Amino acid sequence: MRLFALLAGLAMLLPLPARSAPMLRIGSKVFTESVVLAELARARLHQDGIDSVHQRELGGTSILWQALLHDDIDVYPEYTGTISHELLKNVAPDADIATLRARLQPLGIGITDSLGFDDSYALGMRADRADALGIQRISDLASHPQLRLGLSNEFMDRQDGWPGLRQRYGLPQTQTGGLDHALAYRALASGAVDVTDLYSTDAEIPYYHLRVLDDDRRYFPRYEAVYLYRLALEHSAPAALQALRSLSGRIKAEAMRGMNAQVKLHGAKEAAVAADFLGVRDYHDGDGGLLSRLLQRSLEHLRLVALSLGLAVALAIPLGVLASRRRRLGQLVIGLTGMLQTVPSLAMFVFMIPLFGIGTWPAIAALFMYSLLPIVRNTHAGLVGIAPELRESAAALGLPPGVRLRQVELPLAMSSILAGIKIAAVINVGTATLAALIGAGGYGQPIVTGIRLDNPGLILEGAIPAALLALLVQGAFEGIEHWLTPRGLKLAARQ
């Protein structure tokens, strides 16, 4: 069929993503300090002539940890308290780096010495609000159950986060909600929330005139900044590992706070800040300007949508045909594909990571699953909606079932099938923006960065092209529908 040839041709125009890269892969989480530390590692490697790539803002702790374990990245910045509480779990909260190194070694993971600063969790309030209520310590919050807490999403569920903190201090607050860490500061400044969690090196603390509440019951452990890396680097890239280790002890808390401020408050680029700190003159982030970024993100986004949609069409149309032929089996098929549609988008992307790692392939797998229901359902509806007399006429001509399907039934159902494919394509264009959180790029990358940096321009850099692409896709499929609809059906529609 011409439809299959068209979709296959579109997918072939886009290069298949590679599963591995020939250079050291550095990951970072979705907050500024992690991105800066990753750029510091890349700049230091650059000083020694070692090629590396920074896979930016891949999500939270669990995604980076799984990516490291599954050889999808080689190194990423982490904190000792997080390693003790979240990654190894059964290690003492105050475990030193030597203990952590011994526990990580059987997992094939290494750890550098401390980079030179402790970035602990803390709770903070606006200073004027804290003064009005007489709050200096975390334990003082127990006397104010009416306070509204806006906590970062990861902190809400971490073992060293809100659940344990609430139990240790007996906090009665029930108005707690999850927020992106960067947005929590804006909510605190505007009065939308009263208390939020902080990182002690955040530049926003002095900027928003916040009071860091004293952890008087010593709940939070130390969070010494380190790099976690695959132990295989000791044999495959010893020079790179030596370069990373040379950063140990060089970054003090005040210097880290200053670098965070340059990025978050003054709009400097992380690569430029890292280069300035290390004194690297010829280091840059590879940003070729707005047009270059748009072209790169457009190709990445189109690749995600085209490949996932093409695979979905190849499976969903036969499933729709099967559903129209076997009623009970059809109900089961539509029900199962409908269940896939109910899984939250970000959860679906994360579920694919153990199977496909991070990057393009898990994103394509998740988008493929989201595409099935509209195409299956519309193929089924189009086929069962064919008038019985038309089926009988085709059978009376003595056409075999396969010929009747290809030459009569599918052309008659084409309008419904294409409507399902169009719905799936438009959904994929929007949903694919979340793929940036697992390293697949696309229009979601500037959106994620813009949210982190509170930069509306970057957010629009991803949002506007995504919206335009959705409109173009919709218009393109309307043209394809006109092209593929049999001439007789077009004439009948005009009458």
N, C-alpha and C positions, 0 to 999 in steps of 0.2 A: 504494500500500500504506500501511496505517496506520503502519508502522515509519518509512517515509520522511517522512510528514507530521509525526510526533512529533519526529524529529531536526531537521527543518527548522524547526519551530516553536520548539524550544529555542534553536537558533542565532539565530533572528530576535529573540528576547527580549534578546539581549546586543548592545550597540552595537558596530559595526565600529570597529576602531582607526584612528586618524588617522595619516597618513604624515608629517605635518609639524606644527610648533607655531608659533604666532605670536609667540613670545618667544625670547630668546637661550637656546641650549641648551648647558649646561656638562656635560662628562663627567668621570668620575673612575675610577681603577683600584681594584683590590680590596686596598688597604692604607690605613691610617688617615691618613697624611700627605697622600695624594692627595685623600681625601675632605675633609679640613680645608682644603686649598688651594682646592678647588672651592667650598666654602662661603664662604671668604674672598672669592672672586671674586663670588659671588652677593650677599653682604652689601654689598660695595663698589658693585655695580650698584644695589642697593636704595637706597643712600644718595643716588644721583642720580635715583631714581624710575624706574629701568629694570627692566622685568619680565624675569625669567629663570627657568629651570627646571634643576634639578640632576638629571641622569640618573646615579644612583649606581652605583658598583662594577660597571662594565661588563666587567671582565675584565682581561687583561694589555695590554701595550704594543701588540701587533699589532691587537687589536680596536679600541682607541681610535684608533690611527693610521688604520685603514681607515674607521672611522666619520667621522673628520675629512675624509679625502680624498673620501668619497662624500656629504658634506653631510648626514650624520645627526646630527652635533653641530657646534657652532660654535667651541668652545674647550675645552681641557683642560690640566691642569698636566703638565709633562714636565721632563726633565733633559738638560742639554747632552751629557753622556757617552752617554746612551741615544740621543739624536738622531744623534751621530757614528757610533756603533758599530752600532746596530740599524736605524735608519730610513734614513739616507743611506749607510751602510756604507763607501763609498770616500772618506770624509773623514778627515783626520788626527784622531787621538784628542784632541789638545789644541787643536782648532780653536776659535777665539773666536766669540762670538755674531755678530759682523759677517759672518764667513765662513759660518756656518750660515744667517744671514738671506739671503745671496746665493744659497745652494744651495737653500733652501726656496722662494724666490719663484717659480721656474718651475713649481712644483707647486701654486701657488695657496695656499700656506701662509705665514703670518707668525709671528714670534716676538718676544716682549717682551724687554726687558733682564732681567738677573738680578733675581730677587725679593729677593736679599740674602744667600743662604746656599748652601753647597755640601753636598749630602747624598750623600756618596760611598759606594760599596760598601766593605765590609771583611769580614774574617773574625774571628770571636770565639770565645772559650772561657770556661768558668767560671774565675774567677781562681784558685781553690784547685787545680783540675785543672792549669792552666797552670803554676802554681808547682811543683807536684809533679813535673812533667815538664821543667821548665826551659825553657818555650816563651815567647818574647817576640815573635818575628817570624814572618812566614809561611814564610820559608825554614827555620825550625826544624822545621816539620812534616815535612820530608823525612826526618828521622831517626826518625820514628814512624809506620811504615806501618800499624800496627795500629789507629790512630785511626779512629773512625766519623764520617763526615761526613753531616750532614742539611742539605741545601741547598734553598732555595726552588725551586719548580718552574721558574720563569722563568730563574733564575740557572743552572740545570743546562744550558741550551741556548743562552744568549746568547753572542754573539761576545765580549763583554766580561765573560763569566762564567766558569764552571768549566772549559770546554775550554781556553781561552787561558791561564787562571791555572795550570792543571796543567802546561801545556807550559812556561810561563815559569819556573816554580819547580822543575820536574822532580819533582812530587809523586807518591809511589807508592801512595797510598791507593786501595783498590778497594772498600771498604765505603761507598759513596755512595748516598744515596737522596733522592728528591724529596719535599718537604713544603710545605704551606701556610706562608707566611712567619710568620704569627702563631703557628701550632702549633709551629714550629721552636724558639721560645724555651722553650716548655713542655717539649719533648723535651730540650733542652739542660739545663734546670734539674733535670729528673728523672734525668739521667744516661743517657737512652736514646741520645743522640748526644754526641760530644765536641766537634765543631766545626760552626758554621753560618755562613752569610753574614748580615751586618748592614747596616742603613742607619745612617750615622753620627749621624743625629738621632733614632734610635729611643729612646723613653723606657725601654724594657726594659733597656738596657745598664746603667745604674746600679742599676735595680731588682733585677735578677738577679745583680748583682756580677760582670759579665762583663769580660774583658780583650779589648780590641781589639788584634789583632796588627798589628805594624808592617809596612806594605807596603814592605819594604826594597829591592825591585827596581822600585818605582814602576810597578806594572802598571795600577792603576786610574786612569782619567783624572778630571778634575774633573766633578762632576755639579751644575752650577749650576741651581737651580730656576727655571723660566720658564713662561710660558703659550704654547702653540701655538694659533693661531687661523686661521680662513679669511680670506684677504685680502679677500674680498668684503665683510667687515665695514667696511672703510675707506670704502665708499660707502653700504652699507645701514644701518650702525649706528656712525657715527663717535664718538658720545658714549659708547657702551658700550666701544668700543676705548680711548678716552681714560681711562675709569674703570679699566680693567684695567691700562693702562700706569702709572697712578698708584701701583700697588702695588709697582712695581720699586724695589728697594733698601730697602724698609720692613721686611722680615721677616729678622731675624738668626737665626743657628743656634740660639742659646740660647732665643730666643722660640719658634722652631718646635719645639724639643725640649720646651719647657714646654707648648705646646698639645697635642702628641702625648700627653704624660703625663696631662693633664687628661682626655682622651678614653679612653685605654687603661687607665690605672691608677685613675682616680677616677670613671669612669662618666659624665662630662659629655657632652652632645650636641655634635656638631661645629658645628651652627648657633649654639649658645650660646657656644661658645669663639670662633668667628669674630666674632660680634657684640661680645663683650667686648674682643677685640683691637682692633677698629676703632672701638669706642665707639658702636655702633649700638644704640639703645634699643628700637625697635619692630620688630626683625627676629626672625623665628622660622622653624622648619623646616616649618610647616604640619601638624604631627602633632596630630591631634584626639583622641588617646587610644587605648587598646587596642581598644575596640569599633569606632571609626572605621577603624583600621588593618585589623582583621579583615575588615570589610565591603569595604574597597577591595581587599585582597589576594584575598578570595574571588571578587569579580567578575572580577578579572584572571585568576585561575586557571580559573574556569569558562569564561571566554571562550576561553582557549587550548584547553581540552579539548573544548568543544562544537564550535567551528569546525573544528578539525583532525579530530575524529571524524566530523562530518557530511560533510566533503569526502571522507574515506576511505571511508565507507559508500557514497557516490555512485559511487565508482570501483571499490572492491574487490569489491562484490557482482557487478557485470557481469563483472569479470575472473574471479571464481570460477565464474560460469555458463559463460563461455567455456572455462575450464580443464576443466570437467566434460564439455564437448561435444567438445573437440579434445585428445586425450590428450597428444600430443607438445608441442603448444603449451602445454598446461596445465603440463607439467613445467617448461617454460621460464619461465612466469609465476611459478610458485611458487618456482622457484630464484632469480629476480631479486629478488622481494620478500623472500626469505630473506636474500639478500646485504645488502639495506638494513638488516636487523635486526642484522647483525653489526658495523655501523659504531658505534664508541663514541659515546655520547649527546652529550657535549660537542663532539666533533669534528663531528658532524652539524649541531649548531647553528652552529658556526663556518663550516662549508662554505656555509651559506645566506646568510651576511652579504654576500658580493659580489653576490648576486642580489637580495636584499631589504633590505639595510642592517641596522641594528640595531633592536631593539624587538620588537613583537608578530609581525610578518609572518614573519621567519625562524624564529621559534619555532613558529608554526603550520605552516610548511612542513616543518620537521623532525619534528614530532609526527605530521603527516599520513603521512609516509613510514614511521614506526615503526608506525602503525596498520594498514598494508596487509596484512602477512603473516597475522596471526590471522584477519582477516575473509576474505581470499581462501582460505586453507587450510580454514577451517571451512565456507565456502560450498561449496567443491569437495567436501569430505568428506560434507556433508549431502546433496548432490545425487547423487553416485555411490553413496551408501549406500541409496538408495530401492529397495525390493524390486522386482525385474523384473516380477512379476505386476501390481503397481500401475501401472507404466508401461504395460504391455500393455492393462490395462483402460481406461486413459484414451485410449489410441490407438484401441481398439475402439469407443469412443463417437463417434469421428470428430472429436475436438477438434483444432483446428489446433495446431502446435507452440508458438506464443506463448501461446495460451490454456492449454495443458497446463502450461506453465512457471509462469504467474501463478496459476492456480487450483488446481493439483494439486501440482506439484513443489516450488515455493518454500514453500507452507504445510507440506508434509511435512518439508522441510529446515529449517523456521524455528527449531527448538530448537538445532540445530547453528550456524546463522548467528548467532543471538543470543548464543550462548556465545562465539563469536569476537569479536563487538562488545564484549561485557562484558570480555573479556580485554584488548582494545585500550584500552578506556576506563580500566581500572584501571592499566594500564601508563602511559598518558598522564598520569594524575594524579600519579604518582610522578616520571616523567621531566620533567614541566613545571616542577618545582622548579629545574632547571638553567637554565631560561629567564631567570632573574634575572641571570645572568652576561652576557646580551646585551641587557639593558635592557627585558625583557618583563614584569617585575614578578612577581606571584603569590606563593605561599607561600615560594618560594625566597629572596625578598628578606630577610626577617628571619633566615633560616638563614645566608645569606652574611654578613650583618652580625654575627650572633651568633658565628660562627666567628672573624671578624676581631677582635672585641672580647673574645673568650673569655667570652661571656655566655650561659650555658645557658638563661636565661629567654627570650632572643630566639630561640635555636635551637628551643626547644619551641613558641614562638609560631607558627613555620611548620610544624614537624614534626607536631604534634598535629592541627591542622586538615587537613593533607594526608592523614594516616592516616584521620581521620574521614570525609573526603570520599571516599576510596577505598572505605570500607565502605558509605557511602550509595549510591555509584554501583553497587556490586555488588548491594545490596539492590534498588535501583530497576530494574535490568535483570532481576532475577529476577521482579519484579512485572510488567514489560513482557512477559516470556516467557509468564507465566501468562495475561496478557490477550490476546496474539496467537496463542497455540496453539489450533488448531481444537478445538471441543468433543469431537469424536469421538476425537481423539488423547488428550485428557485422560481420557476414560472408559476407553480402552484401557490407559492407563498405570496406572489404579487396579486393573484386573483382574489 
